[in-house]
Structures are given as structure tokens and as C-alpha cells.
Amino acid sequence: MPAAKTPPAGGKKSVHSPEKKETRSQDHTVVYPPSVSLHPIPVKAPPVVSPLQPLSVIGRRLLKNQCGECGRVLSSSAALESHVSLHKGRRPFSCTLCGKRFPDSKGLKRHGRVHRNGRIHVCQQCGKGFVYGFGLTKHLQMVHRRIKPFVCQICNKGFFTKLDVEAHIRMHTGEKPFHCNLCEKKFARRVELNVHLRWHNGEKRHWCPYCGKGFLDFNNLKRHKYIHTGEKPHSCPHCPKHFTQSGHLKKHIKDKSLLKHIPLAKYNLYHIFLIIFLECFFS
């Protein structure tokens, strides 16, 4: 096979040899192949995470009228827009009579019944009023009668709602069906996932007036403020000791009750010193 001929110096360039680009500096010349562009390569800006579609940014495609914040599927685009306003905290519809604000017109319309009809369903035991009859029924069952119609088939523990008993059963089975799309964490309840997602968003709605620390949940802020105020609202019914958290009080009462159930014949030197220590510590 004959070798390719080299064009003579000063002659015409071959149609098959692309023109090379040169850049010169003071000391030397750099020759680039034709495929390399000397112009700056445009860099695409990262996608904007919208409350309507953050899941699509991380590779998951949203369903029609699905909220990207919590995954809920709404009946229409208008319902989706109203739902998203809840995440954003927007409440553009206000009541002209009391000033209470709502994220959509439906909520404002339902609220109007309070002013038109009043709370006509009144609890005879505590005097609390309700706009709807089912609200009074639920109040009587949960507050006064303490009826828990949903029972766990494994341990017979009762619950007020179906969602609560389903979440409780997952504690027995270890099932965690709610997955975070931003990390690998899993949760037994959707509400736990929603709170977790708020951590990803950096959302903190409740701020401590003493030190400025932020909290997602108001109850966490309330417990935190006890550090500054020194308040201990949970008191032991058996001794003068007070506690900042109900869990600490329950543990205290449990420890005190355990001491009473130890038979005197089984006391040994260890038990005696333990009882003296605990009595001094909890008194």
C-alpha cells in the first residue's frame, strides 16, 4: 500500500487535514487539536428546588398533582397549589370578622360556619363547643370516656385512631415503609418522615427568646425554655420532687415503686445501700 504523499512546503493544504489552532505566549507556542474549543465552556446552574417539584431534582418523577414536599397526590392543580401554600406558610384568605387567615378559600368558607351557626354542639361535661356533631362525638370518646377502639392484636394496647395502631404494630414488626429520598433513613410513620424532611430543608419555625436556638417542634422549644426559667412543672405525688419532663417523672415513680416490692427477707447489704442511696437521691 503506497504511503500517503506529503504536500510540498508552501503548497495547498489537504482537504482531509483539519486546521489546527495556535496560541502564542512570550516563550513558546501551544498547538491545540481542532476538537478543543478555546472558548469558555458554559456551566449549567444547579436546578432550582421548588416546593412543587423537589423530588424530580433528585431523580424521582412526580405523579400528576403530587406535592414534592410530602408526596401527597391532590385532586387538581388548584388543590395542589393550595396544599403547597401550607408548606410555604402562605395564608392569603382572611376572615373579615375575626381576622383568622387560611391558605385557601375552602378553609375560609368552612370557618365562616363558626360565625353563622356558632358552636351549637356543646359538651355537657366540660362546656366545650363544636361546630360539627362529629367533633363533639370524637371529643367525648377521646377526652371523657377515653375510648380506644383500635386495639393491637399482638399486645392488646388500645389507640384512638387507625393510623396510631398501624404505626404501633410496625414497632412489633420492625417495618419502616416511609423512605427519605434525600438520605437512607426510613421511618415507621409518615409524620416522622415529614418532620425529618423539614430538617433537610433547614426549616425551624420556633425560636427560643432567651438564646435564639431554633426548633422544628413547639413542644421541643417548650421543654428547652425550662432550662432558662428553671421551671419544673411535673411533680411527684409521693414526694416533693419536681421534674422538667414527664418521662423523668415516670422513671422516678417507677424506681420508687420497685423499692416497695422488694421482700424484706431478700434484702442484703447491697440492697440496703442501694435503697439508702436512692432515697437520698430522690428525696
RALIN-V168384 format. One record per backbone hydrogen bond with DSSP energy under -0.5 kcal/mol. CO is the residue of the C=O (numbers start at 0). NH is the residue of the N-H. If there is no record, write none. Layout:
co={CO:CO}
nh={NH:NH}
This chain:
co={4:7:13:15:20:22:27:29:29:31:32:34:41:47:49:50:52:53:54:55:62:64:66:71:71:75:76:77:78:79:80:81:82:82:83:84:84:91:92:94:99:101:103:104:105:106:107:108:109:110:110:111:112:112:113:117:119:120:122:127:129:131:132:133:134:135:136:137:138:138:139:140:146:148:149:151:156:158:160:161:162:163:164:165:166:167:167:168:168:169:176:177:184:186:188:189:190:191:192:193:194:195:195:196:197:198:201:204:205:207:212:214:216:217:218:219:220:221:222:223:223:224:224:225:232:233:240:242:244:245:246:247:248:249:250:251:252:253:254:255:256:257:258:260:262:263:267:268:269:270:271:272:273:274:275:276:277:278}
nh={6:10:16:17:31:29:24:22:31:20:35:36:43:49:52:67:56:57:59:58:65:73:70:66:73:79:80:81:82:83:84:85:85:86:87:88:89:93:101:98:94:92:107:108:109:110:111:112:112:113:114:115:116:117:117:119:121:129:126:122:120:135:136:137:138:139:140:141:142:143:144:146:148:150:158:155:151:149:164:165:166:167:168:169:170:170:171:171:172:173:178:186:179:177:192:193:194:195:196:197:198:198:199:200:202:201:203:206:214:211:207:205:220:221:222:223:224:225:225:226:227:227:228:229:234:242:235:233:248:249:250:251:252:253:254:255:256:257:258:259:260:260:261:262:265:266:271:272:273:274:275:276:277:278:279:280:281:282}
